[in-house]
Amino acid sequence: MDLSIDLIYELIIIAKLILSFLLGGFIGYDREKRGKDAGIRTYAAVCLGATIFVSIAEHLTDDHGASRVIANIIVGIGFLGSGIITQRKGSNYSHGLTTAATVWCTAAIGVAIGMNMFLISLFCAATLYFLLSLDNYKWYARWKKKMIKQGHMEKKE
């Protein structure tokens, strides 16, 4: 059983890793400029890790190897996300939900890159960046304020 990877395949994986690094860093950039704990390095590392695991798993001779690796990435990043989320004592306010969700989604982008789904990964990265940047838009701030105000009024009734 020869498990060696030829040079061409390794170069393809390196190209995937470069794309993964760029997209993960792109997503982390928004978090970094807002002073969040998880920034460029975290998001790029999550995306890179997911990509390399899936790229290597594609080379396994086991028919179900890649699906097991992907399933464990999902679970592992979910576990990482649960460590990111905290709840403030004496309140119902949770902190870190957006970070946990976007780290999980960034891992999915890495998986997509590893599975050669480049357009999907580009679209998802752009969409995720847009979601993270919503606070920069006045229309979103007005809408959010309105929704919060309506939510408080409904609770009083």
C-alpha positions as CSV (number, residue, x, y, z in Angstrom):
1,M,0.0,0.0,0.0
2,D,1.7,3.2,-1.2
3,L,0.4,6.3,0.7
4,S,3.0,8.7,-0.8
5,I,1.7,11.9,-2.3
6,D,3.2,13.1,-5.5
7,L,4.6,16.6,-5.9
8,I,1.7,17.9,-8.0
9,Y,-0.8,16.9,-5.4
10,E,1.2,18.6,-2.7
11,L,1.4,21.8,-4.7
12,I,-2.4,21.7,-5.1
13,I,-2.8,21.4,-1.3
14,I,-0.4,24.3,-0.9
15,A,-2.6,26.4,-3.2
16,K,-5.6,25.4,-1.2
17,L,-3.8,26.4,2.0
18,I,-2.9,29.8,0.6
19,L,-6.6,30.4,-0.3
20,S,-7.6,29.2,3.1
21,F,-5.1,31.5,4.8
22,L,-6.4,34.5,2.8
23,L,-10.1,33.8,3.4
24,G,-9.6,33.0,7.1
25,G,-7.5,36.1,7.5
26,F,-10.1,38.2,5.6
27,I,-12.8,37.1,8.0
28,G,-10.6,37.6,11.0
29,Y,-9.7,41.1,9.8
30,D,-13.1,42.5,10.8
31,R,-12.8,40.9,14.3
32,E,-9.3,42.2,14.7
33,K,-10.1,45.8,13.8
34,R,-12.9,45.7,16.4
35,G,-10.5,44.5,19.1
36,K,-12.0,41.1,19.5
37,D,-10.0,38.3,21.1
38,A,-10.3,36.1,18.0
39,G,-8.9,37.9,15.0
40,I,-6.8,37.3,11.9
41,R,-4.6,34.6,13.5
42,T,-7.5,32.6,15.0
43,Y,-9.7,32.7,11.9
44,A,-6.8,31.9,9.5
45,A,-5.6,29.0,11.7
46,V,-9.1,27.5,11.9
47,C,-9.6,27.8,8.1
48,L,-6.1,26.4,7.5
49,G,-6.6,23.5,9.9
50,A,-9.9,22.5,8.4
51,T,-8.4,22.7,4.9
52,I,-5.4,20.6,5.7
53,F,-7.3,17.9,7.5
54,V,-9.8,17.5,4.6
55,S,-7.1,17.7,2.0
56,I,-5.1,14.9,3.7
57,A,-8.3,12.9,4.3
58,E,-9.0,13.0,0.5
59,H,-5.8,11.0,0.1
60,L,-7.0,8.2,2.5
61,T,-7.7,4.9,0.9
62,D,-10.7,4.4,3.3
63,D,-14.0,5.2,1.5
64,H,-15.4,7.0,4.6
65,G,-12.2,8.6,5.8
66,A,-13.0,12.1,4.6
67,S,-16.6,12.1,6.0
68,R,-15.3,11.1,9.4
69,V,-12.7,13.8,9.3
70,I,-15.3,16.4,8.4
71,A,-17.7,15.2,11.1
72,N,-14.9,15.5,13.7
73,I,-14.0,19.0,12.5
74,I,-17.6,20.1,13.0
75,V,-17.7,18.6,16.5
76,G,-14.2,19.9,17.4
77,I,-14.9,23.4,16.4
78,G,-18.3,23.2,18.1
79,F,-16.4,22.2,21.3
80,L,-14.0,25.2,20.8
81,G,-17.0,27.5,20.3
82,S,-18.6,26.3,23.5
83,G,-15.4,27.5,25.3
84,I,-15.7,30.9,23.7
85,I,-19.2,31.5,24.9
86,T,-19.6,32.9,28.4
87,Q,-22.5,34.1,30.4
88,R,-22.3,37.1,32.7
89,K,-23.1,36.3,36.3
90,G,-26.5,37.5,37.4
91,S,-27.8,38.2,33.9
92,N,-29.2,36.5,30.9
93,Y,-26.6,38.1,28.7
94,S,-24.2,35.8,26.8
95,H,-20.9,36.9,25.3
96,G,-19.0,35.4,22.4
97,L,-21.9,33.9,20.4
98,T,-20.9,35.7,17.2
99,T,-17.3,34.7,17.6
100,A,-18.2,31.1,18.2
101,A,-20.6,31.0,15.2
102,T,-18.1,32.7,12.9
103,V,-15.2,30.4,13.9
104,W,-17.5,27.4,13.2
105,C,-18.5,28.9,9.8
106,T,-14.8,29.6,9.0
107,A,-14.0,26.0,9.6
108,A,-16.8,25.1,7.1
109,I,-15.1,27.4,4.6
110,G,-11.8,25.5,5.2
111,V,-13.6,22.2,4.6
112,A,-15.1,23.6,1.4
113,I,-11.7,24.6,0.1
114,G,-10.3,21.2,1.1
115,M,-13.1,19.6,-1.0
116,N,-12.3,21.8,-4.0
117,M,-15.5,23.9,-3.6
118,F,-13.7,27.2,-4.3
119,L,-16.7,29.4,-5.5
120,I,-18.7,28.2,-2.5
121,S,-15.9,29.1,-0.1
122,L,-15.4,32.5,-1.7
123,F,-19.1,33.3,-1.5
124,C,-19.4,32.1,2.1
125,A,-16.3,34.2,3.2
126,A,-17.7,37.3,1.5
127,T,-21.2,36.7,3.1
128,L,-19.7,36.1,6.5
129,Y,-17.6,39.2,6.2
130,F,-20.7,41.2,5.3
131,L,-22.5,39.8,8.3
132,L,-19.7,40.8,10.6
133,S,-19.6,44.3,9.1
134,L,-23.3,45.0,9.5
135,D,-22.6,47.3,12.5
136,N,-20.8,49.7,10.2
137,Y,-24.1,50.4,8.4
138,K,-26.5,53.1,9.8
139,W,-29.5,51.3,8.4
140,Y,-28.7,48.2,10.4
141,A,-28.1,50.2,13.6
142,R,-31.5,51.9,13.2
143,W,-33.2,48.6,12.5
144,K,-31.5,46.8,15.4
145,K,-32.4,49.6,17.8
146,K,-36.0,49.5,16.6
147,M,-36.1,45.7,17.1
148,I,-34.7,46.0,20.6
149,K,-37.1,48.7,21.5
150,Q,-40.1,46.6,20.2
151,G,-38.8,43.6,22.1
152,H,-38.8,45.5,25.4
153,M,-42.2,46.9,24.8
154,E,-43.6,43.4,24.1
155,K,-42.1,42.1,27.3
156,K,-43.8,44.8,29.4
157,E,-47.3,44.0,28.0
